[in-house]
Amino acid sequence: MQTGSEQDPRRGSGSGRSRFFAAAVAAVAVSVAFIPGAQAQLEVLLRGLDAVPPKAGARGTYRFEAQEPAAHRLITFEARIERIEPGPDGSVVLRLTSGDSIDARVEVAPALFAGHGGSLLDHVRSIVEITGRDTTRLGPEDWASLPGFDRAPPLPGTRDSVLAPRTLKIGGRALECRGRTLHEESHQVKPLGGATMTQSAVRDVETWTHPDAPILGVVRAEAVIRSERTLSKPIPGVPESGPRQWTYRLELIQIPAPAQPVKRRSP
C-alpha cells in the first residue's frame, strides 16, 4: 500500500558546513551560512520584497534567527555592497563576514533587487569563500544542492498586501520603511487506505524595506511557516504530523550614519 508523503513546506535540508553556509544565504537571499541544521525558507522571504535599487558602499549588521521544532539558531553577520557593474548583464557584488567563521563574496544579477522574487538559482553568478590569503570559487554545481537554494513554488491560495509606511529605529537612525505582507496556503484532502488524509500548509511573510539597507533593502523580514497532516482514522505506517511551525527572521540591527556632505571653504 502506498502510504503517501507530506511535503516539507520549507523545501530544504542539509548538514555540516553547507547548512551553515545556507542559513546565512537564506537569511539574506544571497548569504552564506555555517550554522548546522538551519533551514531558512529563502524563496518565501524573497517573494515578500519590494524593488530596491542597490547602492554601492551600503553596509550594515544583520541578525538572522531560526526557530524550528527541534532547535533555535542565531547568527549575526556584516553585509556590504562592494561594487555594482551597470547594465542588464551587470552584477552586484556583496561581501559577507561574521568574525572568523564567514568571509565570502557573492555576485548576483541586478534582477535579484527588482522585487520579482524567484530562486537564488536564477540570480547567483558566483560565490567565493575567503580564508586568509586563499580563495575558493564555488560553481553552480556546488551551491545548487545547498538547502537555502531550494525552490519553493507559491502555494495555491495567495494574498499580497501593502502596509502603511512605518518608521523603524536601527541603532541611532530612523528609517521610513515600506512594508508588505504575503499569505500563502494549501489544503488537500484525499482518500488513503480506507481513511481520509488532510494536509495543510500555511506561509505568512511580513517585510519592511529601505534603500539604505544593503541586502535587497531588507530592514526586517519574518516568515512563519506552519504545516499539519491528520487522518480520519489510524493507518498502520502512516503517522499524523503536526501542527508544526518554523519561524525565520532577518533583521538589520546596525547601519552607519549617512555620509555628511563635504563643506567647501570660501576662498
C-alpha positions as CSV (number, residue, x, y, z in Angstrom):
1,M,0.0,0.0,0.0
2,Q,1.3,3.5,-0.8
3,T,1.4,5.5,2.3
4,G,1.7,8.9,0.7
5,S,4.1,11.6,1.9
6,E,3.9,15.0,3.4
7,Q,5.8,17.7,1.5
8,D,8.1,19.8,3.7
9,P,6.6,23.3,3.4
10,R,10.2,24.7,3.7
11,R,11.7,22.6,0.9
12,G,15.2,22.3,2.3
13,S,17.6,20.1,4.2
14,G,21.4,19.7,4.6
15,S,24.2,19.1,7.0
16,G,27.5,20.3,8.3
17,R,29.3,23.3,6.8
18,S,27.0,23.6,3.8
19,R,23.9,24.0,6.1
20,F,25.6,26.8,8.0
21,F,26.5,28.3,4.6
22,A,22.9,28.1,3.5
23,A,21.5,29.7,6.7
24,A,23.1,33.0,6.0
25,V,22.3,32.7,2.4
26,A,18.8,32.1,3.3
27,A,18.8,34.9,5.7
28,V,19.8,37.5,3.1
29,A,18.8,35.9,-0.1
30,V,22.4,35.8,-1.1
31,S,24.2,35.0,2.1
32,V,26.5,32.3,3.2
33,A,25.7,30.3,6.3
34,F,27.5,27.9,8.5
35,I,25.1,27.1,11.4
36,P,24.5,23.3,11.3
37,G,20.8,22.4,10.8
38,A,19.4,25.9,9.9
39,Q,16.9,25.6,7.0
40,A,15.6,29.0,6.1
41,Q,12.9,29.4,3.5
42,L,14.6,31.8,1.2
43,E,12.3,32.0,-1.7
44,V,9.3,32.7,0.5
45,L,11.1,35.7,2.0
46,L,12.1,36.9,-1.5
47,R,8.5,36.9,-2.6
48,G,7.6,39.5,0.0
49,L,10.1,42.1,-1.0
50,D,9.6,45.4,-2.9
51,A,12.0,46.5,-5.6
52,V,15.0,48.4,-4.0
53,P,17.9,49.5,-6.3
54,P,21.3,48.5,-4.8
55,K,23.7,51.2,-3.5
56,A,27.4,50.7,-3.8
57,G,29.0,51.0,-0.4
58,A,25.8,50.3,1.5
59,R,26.6,48.2,4.6
60,G,25.1,47.1,7.9
61,T,24.9,44.4,10.5
62,Y,22.2,41.7,10.4
63,R,20.9,39.2,12.8
64,F,19.3,36.0,11.4
65,E,17.2,33.8,13.7
66,A,15.6,30.4,13.0
67,Q,13.1,28.9,15.4
68,E,12.4,25.4,14.3
69,P,10.6,22.5,16.1
70,A,13.9,20.9,17.0
71,A,16.2,23.9,17.5
72,H,16.7,27.6,17.9
73,R,19.6,29.2,16.0
74,L,21.0,32.7,15.7
75,I,23.8,34.3,13.7
76,T,25.0,37.9,13.4
77,F,26.9,39.0,10.3
78,E,28.1,42.0,8.4
79,A,27.0,42.8,4.8
80,R,28.4,45.3,2.3
81,I,27.8,46.0,-1.3
82,E,31.3,46.2,-2.7
83,R,30.6,47.2,-6.2
84,I,27.9,47.4,-8.9
85,E,28.5,46.6,-12.6
86,P,25.9,48.5,-14.5
87,G,23.8,47.3,-17.4
88,P,21.4,44.4,-18.0
89,D,24.3,42.0,-18.0
90,G,25.9,43.6,-15.0
91,S,26.1,42.3,-11.4
92,V,26.0,43.3,-7.8
93,V,28.9,42.1,-5.5
94,L,28.2,41.6,-1.8
95,R,30.8,40.9,0.9
96,L,29.5,38.9,3.9
97,T,31.5,38.5,7.1
98,S,31.0,37.1,10.6
99,G,34.0,37.0,12.9
100,D,36.4,34.3,11.8
101,S,33.7,31.9,10.6
102,I,32.4,33.7,7.5
103,D,34.1,35.7,4.8
104,A,32.6,35.4,1.4
105,R,32.0,37.4,-1.8
106,V,28.7,36.8,-3.6
107,E,28.0,38.0,-7.1
108,V,24.3,38.2,-8.1
109,A,22.3,39.5,-11.1
110,P,20.7,43.0,-10.6
111,A,17.3,41.4,-11.2
112,L,17.5,40.0,-7.6
113,F,16.9,43.5,-6.4
114,A,13.9,44.1,-8.6
115,G,11.3,42.6,-6.2
116,H,10.1,39.9,-8.5
117,G,11.0,37.0,-6.2
118,G,12.3,33.8,-7.6
119,S,15.1,31.3,-6.6
120,L,18.7,32.2,-5.9
121,L,19.5,29.6,-8.5
122,D,18.2,32.1,-11.1
123,H,20.2,35.0,-9.8
124,V,23.5,34.0,-8.3
125,R,26.5,34.4,-10.6
126,S,29.3,33.2,-8.3
127,I,30.3,32.6,-4.7
128,V,33.9,33.0,-3.4
129,E,34.9,31.8,0.1
130,I,37.9,33.7,1.5
131,T,40.2,32.2,4.0
132,G,43.3,34.3,4.8
133,R,45.1,34.7,1.5
134,D,43.3,31.8,-0.1
135,T,40.0,31.9,-2.1
136,T,37.7,29.2,-3.2
137,R,35.3,29.8,-6.0
138,L,32.1,27.7,-5.9
139,G,30.4,26.8,-9.1
140,P,26.7,26.3,-9.8
141,E,27.1,22.6,-9.2
142,D,28.4,23.4,-5.7
143,W,25.7,25.7,-4.5
144,A,22.7,24.1,-6.3
145,S,22.5,21.4,-3.7
146,L,22.6,23.8,-0.7
147,P,19.3,23.9,1.3
148,G,19.0,27.6,1.1
149,F,18.7,27.5,-2.6
150,D,15.8,25.0,-2.8
151,R,12.9,26.2,-5.0
152,A,9.6,26.7,-3.2
153,P,6.8,27.4,-5.7
154,P,3.9,29.5,-4.4
155,L,1.1,27.7,-2.7
156,P,-2.3,27.9,-4.5
157,G,-4.0,30.4,-2.1
158,T,-2.1,33.7,-2.1
159,R,-2.8,37.1,-0.8
160,D,-0.4,40.1,-1.1
161,S,-1.0,43.4,0.8
162,V,0.9,46.7,1.0
163,L,1.2,48.1,4.5
164,A,1.3,51.8,5.5
165,P,4.8,53.3,5.8
166,R,6.4,52.8,9.2
167,T,9.5,54.3,10.9
168,L,11.9,51.7,12.3
169,K,14.8,52.7,14.5
170,I,18.0,50.9,13.7
171,G,20.8,51.9,16.0
172,G,20.9,55.7,16.0
173,R,18.9,56.0,12.8
174,A,15.2,56.3,12.0
175,L,14.3,54.7,8.6
176,E,11.0,55.3,6.9
177,C,10.2,51.8,5.6
178,R,7.8,50.3,3.1
179,G,6.0,47.2,4.3
180,R,4.3,44.2,2.7
181,T,2.6,41.0,3.9
182,L,2.2,37.8,1.9
183,H,-0.1,34.9,2.8
184,E,0.0,31.5,1.1
185,E,-1.9,28.4,1.9
186,S,-2.6,24.9,0.6
187,H,-5.3,22.5,1.8
188,Q,-5.5,19.0,0.4
189,V,-7.9,16.2,1.3
190,K,-7.5,12.7,-0.4
191,P,-8.5,9.1,0.4
192,L,-5.8,6.8,1.7
193,G,-6.1,3.2,2.7
194,G,-9.8,3.4,3.7
195,A,-9.3,6.7,5.5
196,T,-9.1,10.3,4.6
197,M,-5.8,12.2,4.8
198,T,-5.9,16.0,5.2
199,Q,-2.7,18.0,4.6
200,S,-2.4,21.8,5.1
201,A,0.5,24.3,4.8
202,V,0.5,28.0,5.5
203,R,3.1,30.6,4.9
204,D,2.9,34.2,6.3
205,V,5.6,36.7,5.5
206,E,6.0,40.3,6.6
207,T,8.8,42.5,5.2
208,W,10.0,46.1,5.7
209,T,12.5,47.6,3.3
210,H,14.6,50.8,2.9
211,P,17.1,51.8,0.1
212,D,20.0,52.2,2.6
213,A,19.8,48.5,3.7
214,P,22.5,46.5,1.9
215,I,20.7,43.2,1.5
216,L,17.9,43.7,-1.0
217,G,16.8,46.7,1.1
218,V,15.7,44.4,3.9
219,V,15.3,46.1,7.3
220,R,13.2,43.4,8.7
221,A,11.7,40.2,7.2
222,E,9.9,37.4,9.0
223,A,8.4,34.2,7.6
224,V,6.1,31.9,9.7
225,I,5.5,28.5,8.1
226,R,3.0,26.0,9.5
227,S,2.1,22.5,8.4
228,E,-0.2,19.7,9.6
229,R,-1.3,16.2,8.5
230,T,-4.2,14.4,10.0
231,L,-6.0,11.1,9.3
232,S,-9.7,10.4,9.8
233,K,-8.7,7.1,11.4
234,P,-5.3,5.4,12.2
235,I,-3.5,3.7,9.3
236,P,-0.5,1.4,10.0
237,G,2.7,3.0,8.9
238,V,1.2,6.5,8.2
239,P,1.8,8.8,11.2
240,E,-0.1,12.0,11.7
241,S,2.1,15.1,11.8
242,G,1.9,18.5,13.5
243,P,0.8,21.0,13.8
244,R,4.4,22.2,13.3
245,Q,5.8,25.7,13.0
246,W,9.0,27.3,11.7
247,T,9.8,31.0,12.1
248,Y,12.6,32.7,10.3
249,R,13.6,36.3,11.0
250,L,16.2,38.6,9.3
251,E,16.7,42.0,10.9
252,L,19.1,44.9,10.3
253,I,20.4,45.8,13.7
254,Q,23.1,48.4,12.9
255,I,23.6,50.8,10.0
256,P,26.1,53.6,9.6
257,A,25.0,57.2,9.7
258,P,24.6,58.8,6.2
259,A,27.7,60.4,4.9
260,Q,27.8,64.2,5.5
261,P,28.4,66.5,2.6
262,V,31.9,68.0,2.5
263,K,31.8,71.7,3.2
264,R,34.0,73.8,0.9
265,R,35.9,76.7,2.4
266,S,35.2,80.0,0.9
267,P,38.2,81.5,-1.0
